[in-house]
Amino acid sequence: AIAGVAAFLSGFCYAELSGRIPSAGSSYAYAHESMGEFVAFLTAACLTLEFLVSGSAVARSWGDKVVEWLNVELNAGPWASRILDPGYNINPLAFLLSAGCTALILCGVKESKLVTDFFTWTKVLLVCFMAVGGFVLLVPSNLAPFVPPEFGINGVMRGATTSFFGYLGFDGICCVAGEAKNPSMNLPRSVMITLVLVTVLYIAVAIAL
C-alpha cells in the first residue's frame, strides 16, 4: 500500500500530462513541450538509466532465483554453482535474459508485444491464483501481529521499496500515445486503471500469503 501511494502520486502526474500533451514519448515529450530540448535530453538520459537499473535488478534477481531453485529444489550439484554463479558478482543467467529480451525487441514490435502480452497475462493469472488460494487456506491468527516486531517500520519501508519495482512500467503506457484512440481521454484512464489493478492485486496477495 505504501509503494502504491508513491506510485499513484507519480501516476497522477503522468495522467495529467498525458491528457494535456497526448503525444508519444512519455516524460521526454512532456519535458520537451514544457521546458525545452536540453531538459528533455536530461529526462531521456534519466529514463534510459531507470530502465537500465530496473531491468538489471530484475534480471539479476531472476538469475539468482534460478540458481537457488536448481541447488535447493533439484539438488543440481556443484556444477550449477560453478557455471551459473562463478563469483565476482557475475551472473551469466542475468546476461542471457537481458540479451534475449534485447534480441526480442530487435525482432519487431509485433513479436515483442505478443511475448509481453503472454507473460503479462500469465503473471496476472498466477497472482490471482496465489491470492485466491491464500484466502481459501487463510489462518486469521497468522495476521497478528500485523507488523512483526523483529521487522518494525524499517522492515515495512524496505519491503515497500522493493515492491515499488512491481509498479514500474505504467509510464510506458504514455510512450504509445501515437497508437491510442482519443489519447487525451484514454491515456489518463489507462494509467489510473493500471495502478488500481496492480495495487489491489499486490495488497490481496500480501494479505493472503
TORMI-452707 format. One line per field, with one value per residue (C-alpha): chain; residue number from 1; x, y, z; residue in one letter. Coordinates in steps of 0.1 Angstrom, whole numbers, plus 5000, padded with zeros to 4 digits. Example, Ala and Ser with C-alpha at 12.3 -4.5 7.8 and 13.67 -1.06 7.14 Angstrom:
! TORMI-452707
nupa = c(A_A);
seba = c(1_2);
px = c(5123_5137);
py = c(4955_4989);
pz = c(5078_5071);
kedo = c(A_S);
! end
This chain:
! TORMI-452707
nupa = c(A_A_A_A_A_A_A_A_A_A_A_A_A_A_A_A_A_A_A_A_A_A_A_A_A_A_A_A_A_A_A_A_A_A_A_A_A_A_A_A_A_A_A_A_A_A_A_A_A_A_A_A_A_A_A_A_A_A_A_A_A_A_A_A_A_A_A_A_A_A_A_A_A_A_A_A_A_A_A_A_A_A_A_A_A_A_A_A_A_A_A_A_A_A_A_A_A_A_A_A_A_A_A_A_A_A_A_A_A_A_A_A_A_A_A_A_A_A_A_A_A_A_A_A_A_A_A_A_A_A_A_A_A_A_A_A_A_A_A_A_A_A_A_A_A_A_A_A_A_A_A_A_A_A_A_A_A_A_A_A_A_A_A_A_A_A_A_A_A_A_A_A_A_A_A_A_A_A_A_A_A_A_A_A_A_A_A_A_A_A_A_A_A_A_A_A_A_A_A_A_A_A_A_A_A_A_A_A_A);
seba = c(1_2_3_4_5_6_7_8_9_10_11_12_13_14_15_16_17_18_19_20_21_22_23_24_25_26_27_28_29_30_31_32_33_34_35_36_37_38_39_40_41_42_43_44_45_46_47_48_49_50_51_52_53_54_55_56_57_58_59_60_61_62_63_64_65_66_67_68_69_70_71_72_73_74_75_76_77_78_79_80_81_82_83_84_85_86_87_88_89_90_91_92_93_94_95_96_97_98_99_100_101_102_103_104_105_106_107_108_109_110_111_112_113_114_115_116_117_118_119_120_121_122_123_124_125_126_127_128_129_130_131_132_133_134_135_136_137_138_139_140_141_142_143_144_145_146_147_148_149_150_151_152_153_154_155_156_157_158_159_160_161_162_163_164_165_166_167_168_169_170_171_172_173_174_175_176_177_178_179_180_181_182_183_184_185_186_187_188_189_190_191_192_193_194_195_196_197_198_199_200_201_202_203_204_205_206_207_208_209);
px = c(5000_5029_5045_5011_5007_5041_5032_4999_5015_5037_5008_4986_5013_5015_4978_4975_5004_4992_4958_4973_5001_4987_5019_5042_5074_5062_5084_5106_5077_5064_5097_5103_5070_5072_5109_5128_5153_5181_5158_5142_5176_5183_5149_5157_5190_5172_5146_5174_5191_5158_5151_5187_5188_5154_5160_5193_5178_5150_5174_5199_5171_5157_5192_5198_5164_5171_5204_5188_5160_5185_5206_5178_5148_5166_5199_5217_5251_5283_5282_5253_5270_5303_5288_5258_5273_5311_5315_5329_5293_5288_5255_5255_5218_5211_5232_5214_5179_5189_5204_5173_5150_5171_5171_5133_5128_5150_5128_5100_5071_5045_5067_5077_5041_5029_5055_5049_5011_5017_5039_5017_4985_5005_5017_4983_4967_4994_4990_4952_4957_4980_4956_4925_4945_4959_4925_4910_4937_4940_4945_4934_4957_4987_4978_4987_5009_5003_5038_5062_5083_5116_5110_5092_5086_5121_5112_5079_5097_5123_5095_5077_5109_5113_5076_5078_5097_5064_5048_5074_5061_5029_5047_5054_5017_5024_5050_5024_5002_5005_4987_4959_4924_4915_4947_4938_4910_4921_4957_4949_4923_4948_4974_4949_4933_4967_4978_4945_4946_4983_4977_4946_4964_4995_4976_4954_4985_5003_4974_4968_5004);
py = c(5000_5024_5017_5021_5056_5066_5051_5069_5103_5097_5082_5113_5134_5111_5111_5149_5154_5127_5143_5178_5166_5135_5127_5097_5099_5099_5120_5131_5146_5163_5179_5189_5207_5224_5231_5227_5204_5204_5194_5168_5154_5151_5134_5109_5101_5095_5073_5053_5049_5040_5011_5000_4998_4983_4958_4948_4944_4921_4901_4896_4886_4861_4846_4843_4826_4801_4792_4788_4767_4744_4740_4737_4721_4700_4693_4700_4697_4718_4723_4746_4770_4767_4776_4797_4815_4819_4846_4881_4894_4879_4862_4846_4839_4876_4884_4858_4871_4907_4896_4876_4905_4928_4903_4900_4938_4939_4913_4938_4954_4928_4899_4916_4927_4891_4878_4907_4901_4864_4869_4897_4876_4847_4868_4882_4847_4834_4864_4858_4821_4828_4854_4831_4800_4821_4833_4798_4785_4817_4813_4846_4842_4845_4881_4891_4909_4927_4942_4917_4934_4920_4939_4970_5001_4999_4964_4977_5005_4982_4959_4989_5000_4965_4963_4996_4977_4960_4993_5003_5003_5023_5053_5031_5034_5071_5060_5046_5076_5078_5044_5053_5063_5096_5097_5128_5108_5072_5076_5091_5063_5036_5049_5050_5017_5000_5014_5005_4969_4964_4979_4957_4926_4933_4941_4909_4887_4903_4896_4861_4850);
pz = c(5000_5008_4974_4958_4973_4959_4925_4925_4932_4901_4882_4888_4872_4842_4838_4839_4814_4791_4789_4782_4759_4741_4721_4721_4741_4777_4800_4772_4753_4783_4792_4756_4754_4787_4793_4760_4744_4770_4798_4775_4768_4806_4810_4783_4799_4833_4816_4800_4834_4850_4826_4827_4865_4869_4841_4855_4890_4877_4855_4884_4908_4883_4878_4915_4920_4892_4908_4942_4927_4910_4942_4968_4949_4923_4941_4908_4924_4924_4886_4889_4912_4894_4860_4869_4899_4892_4918_4914_4914_4879_4869_4834_4836_4841_4810_4789_4800_4791_4758_4749_4757_4736_4707_4710_4708_4677_4660_4658_4677_4669_4681_4713_4720_4717_4741_4765_4765_4771_4801_4815_4814_4828_4858_4864_4865_4888_4912_4912_4918_4948_4962_4959_4972_5001_5012_5010_5033_5054_5091_5107_5137_5114_5108_5143_5149_5116_5117_5133_5160_5146_5114_5126_5105_5089_5076_5062_5044_5030_5017_5002_4984_4969_4960_4940_4913_4905_4897_4872_4836_4839_4824_4794_4785_4776_4751_4728_4727_4689_4687_4711_4701_4717_4738_4757_4774_4772_4783_4818_4822_4813_4837_4866_4858_4856_4890_4907_4894_4904_4939_4945_4934_4955_4986_4982_4977_5006_5030_5016_5019);
kedo = c(A_I_A_G_V_A_A_F_L_S_G_F_C_Y_A_E_L_S_G_R_I_P_S_A_G_S_S_Y_A_Y_A_H_E_S_M_G_E_F_V_A_F_L_T_A_A_C_L_T_L_E_F_L_V_S_G_S_A_V_A_R_S_W_G_D_K_V_V_E_W_L_N_V_E_L_N_A_G_P_W_A_S_R_I_L_D_P_G_Y_N_I_N_P_L_A_F_L_L_S_A_G_C_T_A_L_I_L_C_G_V_K_E_S_K_L_V_T_D_F_F_T_W_T_K_V_L_L_V_C_F_M_A_V_G_G_F_V_L_L_V_P_S_N_L_A_P_F_V_P_P_E_F_G_I_N_G_V_M_R_G_A_T_T_S_F_F_G_Y_L_G_F_D_G_I_C_C_V_A_G_E_A_K_N_P_S_M_N_L_P_R_S_V_M_I_T_L_V_L_V_T_V_L_Y_I_A_V_A_I_A_L);
! end
